[in-house]
Amino acid sequence: MRLVLFMAVVANSLDLFATSVGIYWFGNREGNPFLAPVAEQSWPAFVLLKGVLIPLLIVRLYRYRRETPVLATAGMGLVTVALTAALGAWIGWMAGVLTVGRPTGF
């Protein structure tokens, strides 16, 4: 369970970074349609949601492991998979932008 906790925290941190880079440096609103409007309208609200509330959810799920181990494990797994998928989507989108945007060497 500690490994899943670590993976969830790392995936959330990297997703926060990738979302920031994707929105502000590349101007992408489609990569994360739920958080992009929040980030564009209020950067502190975005950081509060992604940098504070989601880690608190992860820690809360980790603390539930003694009371309801199946629910806590399933929740942590779901959060980790969702954050990893979001991170992968951002990385793939940014790789595509960088590959298409550079001039060819011909």
C-alpha positions as a Python dict, from the first residue, in 0.01 Angstrom:
ca = {
    (1, 'M'): (0, 0, 0),
    (2, 'R'): (292, 236, 63),
    (3, 'L'): (411, 186, -293),
    (4, 'V'): (67, 281, -424),
    (5, 'L'): (67, 587, -198),
    (6, 'F'): (407, 690, -333),
    (7, 'M'): (298, 633, -692),
    (8, 'A'): (-19, 837, -640),
    (9, 'V'): (170, 1132, -489),
    (10, 'V'): (436, 1126, -763),
    (11, 'A'): (174, 1093, -1038),
    (12, 'N'): (-23, 1386, -894),
    (13, 'S'): (288, 1603, -870),
    (14, 'L'): (397, 1524, -1224),
    (15, 'D'): (42, 1576, -1353),
    (16, 'L'): (30, 1917, -1183),
    (17, 'F'): (357, 2009, -1354),
    (18, 'A'): (250, 1871, -1694),
    (19, 'T'): (-86, 2048, -1672),
    (20, 'S'): (90, 2376, -1594),
    (21, 'V'): (333, 2336, -1882),
    (22, 'G'): (60, 2224, -2123),
    (23, 'I'): (-174, 2509, -2041),
    (24, 'Y'): (67, 2800, -2007),
    (25, 'W'): (356, 2719, -2240),
    (26, 'F'): (165, 2535, -2513),
    (27, 'G'): (-180, 2692, -2473),
    (28, 'N'): (-364, 2359, -2458),
    (29, 'R'): (-718, 2360, -2324),
    (30, 'E'): (-813, 2022, -2467),
    (31, 'G'): (-558, 1812, -2275),
    (32, 'N'): (-743, 1862, -1949),
    (33, 'P'): (-1089, 2006, -2019),
    (34, 'F'): (-1191, 1999, -1653),
    (35, 'L'): (-894, 2174, -1498),
    (36, 'A'): (-793, 2407, -1783),
    (37, 'P'): (-1080, 2654, -1722),
    (38, 'V'): (-1001, 2655, -1350),
    (39, 'A'): (-632, 2719, -1421),
    (40, 'E'): (-704, 2998, -1668),
    (41, 'Q'): (-957, 3175, -1447),
    (42, 'S'): (-781, 3138, -1113),
    (43, 'W'): (-433, 2997, -1076),
    (44, 'P'): (-458, 2984, -692),
    (45, 'A'): (-781, 2782, -718),
    (46, 'F'): (-612, 2538, -956),
    (47, 'V'): (-313, 2498, -725),
    (48, 'L'): (-546, 2456, -426),
    (49, 'L'): (-743, 2185, -604),
    (50, 'K'): (-455, 1999, -763),
    (51, 'G'): (-183, 2070, -511),
    (52, 'V'): (-375, 2051, -183),
    (53, 'L'): (-716, 1883, -212),
    (54, 'I'): (-609, 1585, -422),
    (55, 'P'): (-309, 1505, -199),
    (56, 'L'): (-544, 1529, 103),
    (57, 'L'): (-775, 1278, -71),
    (58, 'I'): (-478, 1047, -127),
    (59, 'V'): (-371, 1072, 238),
    (60, 'R'): (-729, 1017, 356),
    (61, 'L'): (-759, 704, 144),
    (62, 'Y'): (-429, 581, 283),
    (63, 'R'): (-554, 629, 640),
    (64, 'Y'): (-868, 428, 563),
    (65, 'R'): (-655, 119, 499),
    (66, 'R'): (-708, -11, 856),
    (67, 'E'): (-1084, 49, 872),
    (68, 'T'): (-1180, -58, 520),
    (69, 'P'): (-877, -208, 346),
    (70, 'V'): (-1060, -313, 30),
    (71, 'L'): (-1220, 26, -23),
    (72, 'A'): (-896, 211, 56),
    (73, 'T'): (-694, -6, -180),
    (74, 'A'): (-949, 26, -458),
    (75, 'G'): (-967, 404, -411),
    (76, 'M'): (-591, 444, -411),
    (77, 'G'): (-563, 224, -718),
    (78, 'L'): (-831, 423, -899),
    (79, 'V'): (-670, 757, -812),
    (80, 'T'): (-326, 631, -917),
    (81, 'V'): (-452, 494, -1248),
    (82, 'A'): (-648, 812, -1325),
    (83, 'L'): (-351, 1037, -1249),
    (84, 'T'): (-113, 817, -1445),
    (85, 'A'): (-347, 818, -1746),
    (86, 'A'): (-381, 1196, -1727),
    (87, 'L'): (-5, 1234, -1702),
    (88, 'G'): (46, 1003, -2000),
    (89, 'A'): (-205, 1199, -2205),
    (90, 'W'): (-25, 1525, -2130),
    (91, 'I'): (317, 1381, -2210),
    (92, 'G'): (188, 1232, -2534),
    (93, 'W'): (21, 1556, -2637),
    (94, 'M'): (331, 1764, -2562),
    (95, 'A'): (555, 1517, -2747),
    (96, 'G'): (326, 1545, -3048),
    (97, 'V'): (332, 1925, -3037),
    (98, 'L'): (711, 1932, -3013),
    (99, 'T'): (751, 1674, -3293),
    (100, 'V'): (507, 1840, -3533),
    (101, 'G'): (622, 2192, -3447),
    (102, 'R'): (990, 2146, -3527),
    (103, 'P'): (1118, 2189, -3882),
    (104, 'T'): (1224, 1881, -4073),
    (105, 'G'): (1590, 1820, -4149),
    (106, 'F'): (1541, 1759, -4523),
}
